[in-house]
Amino acid sequence: MVLHPKAKVRVAGQEVTFCCKASGTPVPKKYYWYHNGTLLERKVHRYGSRLVLRGLALEQAGTYHCKASTEAGAIRSAPAQLTVLAQGQQSCKPEPEPSLVELPSECPQDAAGSRYYNVGRCPPAPCAGSPAEPSGCGGDTGRCCGVRRMETRQIPCAGSLLPVKVVTECGCGPCAQPRVLVQGRVTAADTGEPLRFGQIFLGGRKVGFTGYKGSFTIEVPPDTQRLVARFVDRQQRFVDAVKVLPFNHRGGAIYQEVKMLRKKEPVDLDGSRSNTIALGDEASGQEPIGELVLPAGAFLRPSGEVFKGTVKASVTFLDPRDMATASAASSDLSFADAEGEIVPLRTYGMFAVDFWEGESGAALQTGPVEVRMDTGQVWMPEHLQKMKLWSLNPETGLWEEEGALRPAGGSRGKREERTFLVGNLEIRERRLFNLDVPEDRRCFVKVRAYSNEKFNPYEQLEGVVISLINLEPQPGYPANPRAWGRFDSVVTGPNGACLPAFCDGRRPDAYSAYVTATLGGEELEAVASSPKLNPNAVGVSQPYLGKLGYRRSDHDDPDLKKTAFQINVAKPDPNNVDETNGPIYPYRSLEECEEAPVSANHLRFYRVEVDKYEYNVVPFKESDLTSWTGDYLSWWPNPQEFRACFIKVQIEGPQEYMVRSRNVGGSHPRTRGQLYGLRDSRSVRDLLLESTSGACVEFKCGGMLFDQSLVDRTLVSIIPQGSCQRTGINSLLRDYLSRHPPMADNNHTAAFTMLAPLDPLGHNYGIYTVTDQNPRLAKEIAIGRCFDGTSDGFSREMKADAGTAVTFTCQERPAGRESLFQRLLTAPAEA
């Protein structure tokens, strides 16, 4: 499906057009349209690939999708929501929704003991199209609900006034169109070496190369629902990786690590004799899953001539009994059924084959060969009847059926008589093959990600990649699974994510799920399960939590990472009221899962934000780019591109200290002296240096403001909390600032002040600048470089004396004497 219908909002009486388009061989000509799952009559609506509804009535609201079919098969589009408003009903209410921001620690709490302030927000919902709007299938941007008016309020905080911009009115305007990107790195699954200058394909089209370090950026084409990318090693050391990459439809960049499977070393075969190749690693000590039987005369040249000489054969098998192989598996293990719905498979193993002539190196094909699968490796007896052989279409990322596997006679194994499932295959092109069963025992798992351990509903993170690997546990040994069977990744939206998973209603532990979460390459933490399980923290009430058997990855060993959890995917019992409120939902209840309130049961991840605080005068949620507002005081002036700037501060003192950056307008006439925002960051101890720590503190970059007409060099003040004296400034930075006047006043020795440089200076100056389409990713990369003290490295361990801009020496203060930081909070005018 290359064009999917789009969501629309209309007023009763207007008309609407939905469009879809499929490609295939032969070219699809037959289209069917459905409303809320019911087929619409072709004679009544006279539709083809385009559906036009005139004189809309309220009852015509709902979901619409199309299906295209040929004799080769069928495919369904994603559903599109049609909202029909009554005459006079508003699609964008002028009153903003509540949205809370946390005020700095020095601001007094309200009567309820909260430091949160309601700044309002306008939900980015689509607005009703005007009657004059073109009704074709073009890429019209449409109109969306957004900010119409803001006002500045002053909040009293410790003797001074803190400005904040509050949304006071919403209205319809052009929809924001942030770029949608997928970024990441491609590396070898075994050694971690990068795929240098590998080719990247979308469909059959080459779109670029990976970089020297394996990095890549893919701009997601408009209307994409399923992003299928193929990574090819030009030296053919690795099996082509076909990946279905998750992305955020609302814009911004998602970070993805891609692993490639190294090809097996070739062996020599005699083409004139029958040959058998094991599917499975003999070195692992486990019986092979099966074998590939190549009869005499099976090898063919592309002309069809039988080749009987020496054959070089490389058969690379990906064994799901090895948990480490899940990250290197291709595609998302899905196929299109007869109705065109994309449905999941459960794998028992994948293999890639390469045959070439021993002398000339010319590629060979094969005539009919046999694939034999050991039935003793299938632990779910119901799967024996459904096992099939599949091959991967590298352009669609979907598996296509090659044939069924049927029971056959046994053969003498190493230890005992074995019985096989046998199927036939012809190898005509370089494809990945798969031993799989369609699995219809399916559910959804509700997961949310939060910015901290408080789990406030309004501090949820969007753009987090949640990944779920389906495991088949050994009965009685949940921590030691027999094999993995499938994996899925979903990106969190404003209401979390719903991940498909295999489940079972009769045996709660028939399938388990291993779940992780990453944001810009940073792993988020799961809620602890030991020493005592806290249902309120996990987010699931008892007794259902007990049935799910929730365990964090460090449950049995506190030295392990805390970044994953495992649960039994126990299908909810509809007759048990305790199991009807999440976090597991039946497969047909996807809408209920996606729209579940935050009070419903769900599983949780959170960011470990150790002593970090951010305040923007113009509120902006970095995980939701549509919340950006064009304003002179916006921290990020351009919603298409985000530049993160950090300064590295070295602190010599016995403790770790909080360091604040205060950012105000410096040179622009519209913002001079006005606050943009505050950033607090606690210094991190250097493990190799005694009594030394370092802080990487964000400041607002200098540059154009949102109108793109004049630059502002932000006036940045760096103030450590404590009894601190500035004892050193990086000489290159000092020279740069003196050569680029005006110079900021640096009279106070307990702080450092500068007008932000307009150039991206780098580690030699102690300044770290990274530009990216995703603000969080830009910050993560800049912090990694700052910790490392280099312009291209990355570290999570603080190297406090490398690449620093300014040094402070801090002492323990005599009792009763306030630091400058505290005086700034209590009496800012005097300080």
N, C-alpha and C positions, 0 to 999 in steps of 0.2 A: 504494500500500500504506500504510494508515494505522495498522495495528498489526502489529508484527513479533514473531516468537517470541523469547523471552528465554533466555539460557544458564542451565542448571540443573545442580545436582549432587545425585545421589541414591545411596543404598546399595542394593545388589542386593536385589530382593524388594519394594522400595517402588514407588509409582506416580508418574507425572509427567504434566503437562498442558502442551501447547504451544498457543498461540493465534495466529491472524493474522486480519486483516480488511482488505479492499480496498474502495475506493469507485469509482464510475464511472457512466456512462450507456451502457446500462442498468445497474442495480445488479448487481454480480457475485454469482452464487449458487453457482457451481461452484468447488470448491477441491480441490487435489491436494497430497498431502504426500510428501516425498522424504527418504530416509535415506541419507546419503553419496552423494547424486546419483541413487539408485535409487528409482523410484516405489513407494510402499507400496500394497498392495491395499486398495481401499475396502471390499470385502466383509468382509475379515478384521478391519480396524481400525474400521469403521463411523464414519469421520470426516466432518466438514464443515469449518467454519472452525476447529474445535477438534480436536486429536489427543490422545487419552488412551492411555498405555501402562501396563499393570498388570503386577505381578510382574516387574520389570525384571531382565534377565540382563546379564552383563558385555558380551556381544557387541552389545548394543543401544546402546552408547556411540557417539558420533560426531556429525556435523552433521545438523541437520534444517532443512528450509526448506519453505515452501508456495508454491503458484502459484494465482492466481485468474484465471479467464478468462470472457469473454462473447463474443458475436459481434463486439464492437468491438475485441477484442484480448486480451492477457494481461499479467500483471505478476507478478514473483517477489519474495518477501520476502528479507531478508538472512538468512544462515544462523545458527542458534543451536547452541551446543555443549552436548551432554549428556555429563556425566562420570558413570560408574557405578563406585562403589567396592565392593570386596569387603567382606564382613562383617568388622568390626574394623579396617578400613583407615581412617586419618585423612586428612581433606581439608586439615586445617591442622596442620602439624607444630609441636610445642611449641618445638623449637629454632629460633631466629631464623636467617635467611639473613645472610651477611656484608654489611656496608654500611660503607664507609670515609668518614671525614670528615678534612679537613686541619686539623692543629693550628697554632696561631700560630707565627711564625718563631722565637720565642725558645725554643720547646720542643725538647728534644734529639731528634735522629733515632735510630731504633732501629738494631739491628746491621746491617740491610740498607740503611741510609741513607735510610729513609722517615720522613716526618712524618705519615703517615696512621694513623688509629686506627679499629679496628673497633667500631662502636656497635650493629650488628645492625639488622635490619628484619624486619617480617612482611609477606609478599607479600599484597596485597589480593584474594586469590583467594576465590571464593564457597565457602561451606561447605555440607555436605549438609543438605537440608531435613529437618525432623522429620516423622514419620508423621502428626502431628496438623496439619501445615501445610495451610492451605486450598489446594485444587488448582484454583481458578478462574482467570479471566483478569484479575483485579484487579491494581493496582499494588503488590504486596507488596514490601517493601524487601529481604526476605531477610536472610541472615546471611553475614558475611564474616570472613576471617582478619584479626586485628588484634592490637595490643599488649595483653597481659594483665598483664605485670609489668615494671617498670624499676628499675634501681638506680643510685645515684650513685657514681662513682669519682673519685678525685683523681689527676691526672697532674702529676708534678713538672715545673715549667717555670721555669727561671731564678730559682731561689730562692723560688718560691711554688708553691702547688698550684692547678691549674686544674680546676674541677669539670666532669664530663661525665656525662650520663644515658645509660645503656646498656640496650638491650632484652635481657631475660633469658628471657622466656617469651611465646609467642604462643598465642592461643586464639580461638574463634569468638565473635562478638558482632554487634550490628546493623551493617549496612553504612553507611559514611559516605555522605551524599547531598549532595555539594556542588552548588551551582547551576551550570548550564551556560549561558554567555553568549557572544554575539558582539557586539563593539563596533567602532566605526570611524567613518569620515568619508566623506561622499558629496560629490564635487566634479566640476566639469566637466573632461572629458578635455583640452580645448584650452586653457582659461585658468586652471584651478584654482580658479575661484570656487565657494564652497560652495552646495550645494542647501539653501536655507533653508526650513524648515517643509514639506519634501516629505513625501508620504504613504508609509507603509510597510505592505505587505500580506504576510501569510503565507497561502498558498493564496488563497482568495477573501476572507479576513478582514482588515480593517484593524486593525493592532496599535499604531499610533502615528505619530509625526512625527519628522523630523530636526530638530536644534536650529539655532540661529542660525548656528553655524559648520559646519553640515552633519553634526554628530556624531549617532550613534545607538547605542542599546543594545537588543538583542533577547534575551529570555530564551528558550532553546530548549525547546520543549514536550517532556515525557517521551516516550520511545519513538521520537523522531525519528531516522531514519537519514540522511535527505537534507534539508537545510534550504534551502528555496527561498523567497527574499524578492524582492518586487517594489518598486522605488522609483519613485514617480511625481511628476513636476514639475507642480504645479497650474497653473502658467502655460504649460505645454506648450511650453517652449523646448527641452526635451531629449526624446529617445526614452526611453520607459520602460526602466529597467534591471532585468532579471530575472537574479538572481545565485544560484548554488548556493554557499552560504557554508560553508567548512570550520569545524568546531567540535571541541572536545575532549570526547569522551564521558565522560572521567574527572572532568570538572568544571573550573571556572575560566573565564576569559574569553580569547577569541582576538580579536586586533585585525585589522581588514580595511579596506583602502582601496578604496572603490567609485568607479569613474569612469563618468560619463554622457556619452553622445554627443549633441552639439548637432544639432538638426534643421537640414536644409538650407533655405536661403531659398526661399520658394515662387516658382513661375513661373506665368504665365497660360497656360492652354490653351483652345482652342476645342472645346467638347464635341460640336459637330456634325461635326468632322473627325477623321481618324486622327492620332494623336500618338505620337512615339517619345521616350523618356527614357533617356539613357545611364546605365549602372550602372558608375560609376567616375569618378574626379576628373580632368576634362580638364586641370586646372592642373598635375597631377603629371607631365605629359609622357608618361605611359604610355597605351597603348590601353585603352579601357574593357573590363571583364570581359565585358560583354554589354549588353543593352538591354531595356527594358520597352516593348512595343508595345500601344497602346490604340486599338482600331478605333473608327470613327465610331459614336456611340450607345452607347459602353461605360459611360458614367457613369449611375448610377441613384440616385434618391432612395430612402430606406428603404421607401417604399410600393411600389417596383418601377417607378415612372414614369421614363422616359428623360429625362435632363437634357441640354439642348443649348446652354446658355448658357456664360458664361465660368467656367472651373474654376480654382481655385487649387490647385496641386499641389506637394507637398514630398516628394521621394524622397531619403531619406538612405541612402547606401551605405557600409558598413564594408568597407574593402578590405584583405584579409590580406597584400597585397604591401607594405603599409606596416607596419613592425614596431611602430610606436607605437600601433597600434589594438588590439593584443591585450588590453590592460588594460580597454578600453571594451566588449569583446564581451559579449553576454548569454549566460546559461546556461553549462553545461559541455560543450555539443556532444555530447549523448547522446540515444539513442532506445531505446524498448522493442521488441525484436524479437518474432517470432511466438511464441517460447517464454517471453516475459515477462522475458528477461534484459536489463539495461540495458547497451547497447554503444555504442562511440564512433563519432563522425562526424569526417570531415576536411573543413573548410570551404574553399570557393573565394570566399566573399563573402556578406554578409548585407545585407538592405535593409528599411527601414521606409517605409511609404507613408501619406500623409495627403492626402485630396482633400476640398475643400469648395467650396460655391457662392461665386462671387466677390462677389455682392451681399449675401446674407443671412448667409453664414458657416456655413450648415447643412452637416453632414457628409454626404459622398456615399459610396456603395458602387460596385462595378463588376460588370458581367457578365463573360464570359470575356475575359481579356487574355492576351497571349503574353509569355513570358519567353524571350529568346534569349541563349545563352551562346556566346562566341567559343571554338571548340575550340583555337585557337592559344595560349590562356592555360592549357591543361591540359598539364603537362609529363610526367605519368605516363600513358602511353597506356592502361594497364589501367583507369584511372578513367573514360575516355570512355563505356564500356559501363554503368557503375554510377551515373552522375550522376543525382541526383534533386532535386526541389524540395520543400522542407520549410517548415512554419510552426511557431512556438514556442507551446506551451501555457503561458500565464503562471502557471498555478496549480501545474503539476507540474514546470515547468522542463525538460520533455522535448520534443524536436522530433517532429512528426507529419508523415507523408508526405502531400504534396499531389499528387504525380504524378511520372512519370519524364520525363527529357529525352531526346528522340530526334533523331538526325541529320536535318538538313534542308538545303535548297539554300543557296547562298552569296548574299552581297550585296556590292556594291562598297564596300570600306572606304576609308579615307583614302589608304592606300598600296597595298593589294593586295586580291585576292579573299579573302574570309573565309568559312569554313564555320561553321555554328551548330548547337548543340544547342537544341531548341525544346520548351517545355512550356507547358501552359495552366493558368490560375489564375483563381479568382473571389475578389475582395477584399470580404468581408462584414463583417469586424470588424478592429479595429486590432491587427494582429499583426506580429511580425517574421518575415521570410521569409529563406530560406537556400538557397544552391546547394551541395550536399554530396554526398559519397560515404561509404557505410559502409566502414570500413577494417579488415580482419581481420588485418593483420600487426601483432600487438600483443605487447608485453613489459612487464615491470616493472623499475624502476630503484631500487636500494636506496640510501637516503641516511640519514646520521645527523648529529645536531648535538651539539656538545660545548661545555662551559662555558669551555674555554680551548684553547690550542694544544698542550697535552700529550696530548690525545686519550685520556685515561684512560677505560676502559670504564664505570667507576662515576661518571663526571662527564658523562654524556649529559644533554641537555636535552629535556624533554618540552614539548608545547604550542607548538613551533616550526612555523610555516606554511611548508612547502616547496612552491614553485610550479615547474611545468615547462611550458615552451612548446615544442611540436613545431615544428620548422623544416624546410623543404625547401631544402637548400643547393644552390647552383649548383656543378656538378661542377668541382673544382679550386679553388673559392673558399669554403672553409668559413666564413670570417669574414663573408661577404657573402651571406646567405641570400636565396633568391628570394621566399619567402613563409612566413608561419606557417600552421599548419593546425589546431591544437588546443591547449588548455591544461588543466591540472589542478592542484589544490591538495590536499595531504594534511597532516594535523597529526601530528607525531612523537609516538609513545608511548614506553614504556620500552625498546623495541627498535628505535627509528628509524622510518622510513616507507618504504613501497613505492609508487612513483608509476607509474601507467600511462603508456605512451609507445608511439608507432608505431615499428616496427623492421623491419629487412630482413635476411634470412639470406644472400642472394646478394651484395648490394652494401652493405658496411658503412656507407657514407656516404649511402645513399638518404634517410635521415632523421637529423636531428640534434636535440638537445634543449638548451634554454637554461634553466638551473636557478638559482633564487634562494631565500633563506631569510630570514624575518623573525620577530622575537619582540617582541610588544607594539609594533609599528611600527618597531622598531630592526632595521636590516639586519645580518645576520651575514656574516662574511668566509669566502670560499672559499680552498682551499689553492693556493698559487702554482704556476704552470706554467713560469715563466721566472725567472732565466736558465737554470736546470737543473731538469728534472722529477725529483722525488723520489718513487718509487712508495710508500715507507713512509709518507710524509706524506699523499699523496693517498688512500691506503687501498686501492689496486688494484695487484696484482703484474703484472710484465711476463711474457709479451709481450702479454697482453690489453689492458693500458693503452695500448700503442702503437696497437692496432687501434681503440680508442675515440677516439683523437686528443684527449685532455683538454687544454683551454685555459681559463685564467682570463680574465675580461673585460679585464684589463690586459695580456694576453700581448704585444700588439704596441705598446701605448702605455702606459707606466708612469703617465701622468697620469689614466688612467681609473679608475673605482671597482673595488674588488677583491671585489665582493659577488656575483659570479655566475660560473658556469663553463658551458662548452659541450662536449658530447661527441657523437660518432657513436653512434647507438643500434644497435650491431652485434649482431644476434641471436646468442646463444651457439650454438656448434657442439657438439651432444651427443657427438660422437666425439672432441672435443679436450679433454683433461683440464684444460688451462689455463683453459677457459671454462665450467667446470661449478660454479664456486664464487663466483658473483656477479661484479660488481654488477648485471649484466643477467640477468633470469630470464624464461623463456618464460611466456606468458600463463596457461597452465594450472598454473603452479607458484607461485601466489600464496602458498600456505601455507608453502612452502619459503622464499620470500623473507621473509615476516613472521617466521618462527621462526629465521632464519639466525643463527648465533652471531656475536658481535662480531669473532671472528678471521677470519670470511669477508670477501671483498672487498666494500667499500662506498665510496661517495663521501661527502665530509665538508664540514661548515661548522663554524665556531667563533665564539664571542663574543670580541671584543677587549676583555678586561678589563685595562686598564692599571693596574697597581699598586692593586689593590683586594682586600680580604680580609674575609671574614665568618666569624664563629664563633658558633654557638648552643649553649648548654649542653644544651638539649633538641633533638636533631638534627631537622631538617625540610628536605625537598627542595622548594624553591619551585615547581619545574616539575611536581611530583606532589602534588596537594592531599590525596590519600588517605594520604600519609605523615605527616599532622599528628597529634600526640598531645596529648591534654588533660592539662596539667600546670601547676602554679603558675609554673614557670620558663619556660614556652613564650614565645618571642619574639612570636609572633602569637597572641593569646588567643582569637580567634574564626575558625573555618575558613570561615565564610560571608562574612566581610567583613574586608578587610585594610587597616589604616591605616598608611601609610608616613610617617615624620617625618624631616626633614633640617634640619641647622643649617648656615648658611653662615659660613665662617671666611675672613677676609682675612689674608694673610701678606705682610708687607713684608720682603723678603730676596732675596739674589742667586740662590737656587735654587728648585726645587720640593721641597716637604717632605711627608713622610708624616704624616697627622693621624689619631689614634686616638680613638674614643669608647668609654669603658668604662661599661657599663650594669648597675647593680645595683638591687635592691629598695630603695625609698626610704621609703614610708610604710605599706605593707601589712604587718600583723604576721606573715604566713606567709613573706614573701620579703625582709624588711628585711635589707640587708647581703649578700644572696646574688646571685651573678652571673647575669645573663640571657644576656649575650653581648658580643662585641667587634666593632668595625667599624674597618677601616683604609682610608683613602682618600688617594691622593697629590694634592697641590694642582696645579692647572692654571694655567699662565701666562696672564696677561691680555695680549693682543697690543698693546693700546693704552697700557698703563701700564708704565713702566720698573720693574724689580725688584719686581714685585707679582704675586702669584698668589692663587688662591682655591680653597677645598676645600668640596665639598658632602658632609657627613658624616652618615650615617644614625645615628639614636639610637632607642632603644625608646620609643615613645609612652607617655605617661601614660594611665591609664584603667582600666577593669574588667579583672580577670584572668579566667581561663577559667571560674571558677565564677559570674561575673557578679553577685557579691554586694558586693564592696568594691573601691574604686579603689586603684591604686598610682601614686604620682608617682615615676617612675623617677629614681634618682640618677644623673645623666649627668655624666661627666668628659670634657672635650675636651683632649687633650694632643698638641701638635705635637712631632715628632721633630727635635731640633736644639737649638741654644742660643737659645731663644726667650723673650721676655718678653711678657706680656699688656699691650697698650697702649691698648685701648679696648673698651668694652661698649656695645652699642646702648642708647640712653637709654630708649626705649619698653620694651624687654625688661627692663631693670633695674627700671623702675617697676612693670611687671607682676609681676615676681618678688617685689618688696618688698611689693606689695599682696596677694600670695597666699602667706602664710607656710606652713610654715617656710622660712627662707632657707638655702640650702646654704652651707657654709663655703668661702670663696674666698681662703684665706690664701696659697696658693702662686701666685706671679705667673707661673709657667711653664705654668699650666693654667687652665681655666675650668670651674666646676662649677655645676650647677643641678638643682633638682627639676623634672622635665619638666612643662611646662604642660598642663593638661587641656583648654584651648581651642585650636582650630586658628588660630594667631595670624596668619600671613601674612608677606608680604615686608617690611612696615614694621618687623617685629620681627626679621627674619633667620631666621624659622622657616617651613618649608614642609611642609604636611600634605596628603596626598591619600588618599582612601578609595576602594577598588575591590574587586571580587570576585576580582581576579587580583593576587597580591603583586608580581609583576615589573612589571606594567603600572602599578600604583600608584607603584612606585619610579621607573620611567622618566619618568612625568609630573612627579613631584616634583623629580627631578634636572634636567629641562628647565626648570622654573620657577626653580629655585635658580640654575642657570647664568645665566639671563636676569635674575634679580633682581626678578621680578614674580610676582603671584599668579595670572596667567592666560596668560602668554606661554610660549614654548618656545624654547630656544637650545641649540646644541651648542658655542658659543664662550663662554668664561668672561668675565663682566663682574664683575671681582673687587670693585669698589667700590660695586656696586648691591645693596641689600637684604641687607647683612651683619649678623650678630649680634655677632661678637666679632673683634677684630683683634689679631694678634701681630706683633712685630718680631723677626726672626731674623737672627743674625750667624754668620759663620764662627767656629767655636770654636777656641780655642788648642789646639795639638796635645797630646794626652794627657788633656784634660779631658772627662769624660763629661757628656752632656746629662741632664736629668731623665728623659727618655724612656728612655735607656739605663740610668740608675740604677734606674728602675722595673722594668726587665727583670732586672737582675743582683742588686739588693738592695732588693726592694720594701718591706720593713719599715722600713729606714732612710729611704728616699725618702718 
